[in-house]
Amino acid sequence: MVVRAWQALVDLIRIRRERSRARDRLAAMTERELLDLGMTRSEIAYELHKPRRRR
């Protein structure tokens, strides 16, 4: 039981770090790169400023 709880915590931390790195990469992209992905700078800003529990 303790092992499962520990693994769940480790997984949660890993997922949060991955998402944080993805947001950082999106924020660092140029306008051209964002257009290639079909996104705009305002969509990225909206996503970055949402409360954590809604992400």
Legacy VTK file of the C-alpha trace (Angstrom):
# vtk DataFile Version 3.0
C-alpha trace
ASCII
DATASET POLYDATA
POINTS 55 float
0.000 0.000 0.000
2.800 2.419 0.893
4.644 1.474 -2.289
1.579 2.276 -4.396
1.104 5.635 -2.701
4.790 6.452 -3.199
4.604 5.442 -6.878
1.493 7.590 -7.371
3.325 10.584 -5.899
6.378 9.979 -8.087
4.128 9.695 -11.171
2.331 12.924 -10.284
5.604 14.810 -9.921
6.901 13.379 -13.215
3.729 14.391 -15.074
3.811 17.919 -13.647
7.449 18.326 -14.690
6.711 17.071 -18.207
3.805 19.482 -18.558
5.897 22.343 -17.224
8.644 21.627 -19.760
6.054 21.442 -22.560
4.617 24.832 -21.550
8.125 26.299 -21.453
8.846 24.968 -24.960
5.573 26.411 -26.284
6.312 29.787 -24.706
9.752 29.836 -26.346
8.486 29.095 -29.871
8.480 31.692 -32.620
5.310 32.901 -34.285
6.143 30.808 -37.354
6.585 27.639 -35.305
3.277 28.262 -33.552
1.519 28.797 -36.878
2.934 25.486 -38.100
1.288 23.863 -35.079
-1.957 25.731 -35.687
-1.694 27.753 -32.492
-1.494 31.433 -31.718
0.451 33.313 -29.066
-2.836 34.229 -27.332
-3.797 30.545 -27.036
-0.444 29.837 -25.416
-0.877 32.775 -23.011
-4.361 31.546 -22.099
-3.055 28.056 -21.417
-0.142 29.339 -19.329
-2.382 31.483 -17.137
-5.124 28.969 -16.409
-5.360 27.858 -12.791
-3.367 24.652 -12.283
-6.388 22.519 -11.478
-7.964 23.355 -14.864
-4.893 22.447 -16.947
LINES 1 56
55 0 1 2 3 4 5 6 7 8 9 10 11 12 13 14 15 16 17 18 19 20 21 22 23 24 25 26 27 28 29 30 31 32 33 34 35 36 37 38 39 40 41 42 43 44 45 46 47 48 49 50 51 52 53 54
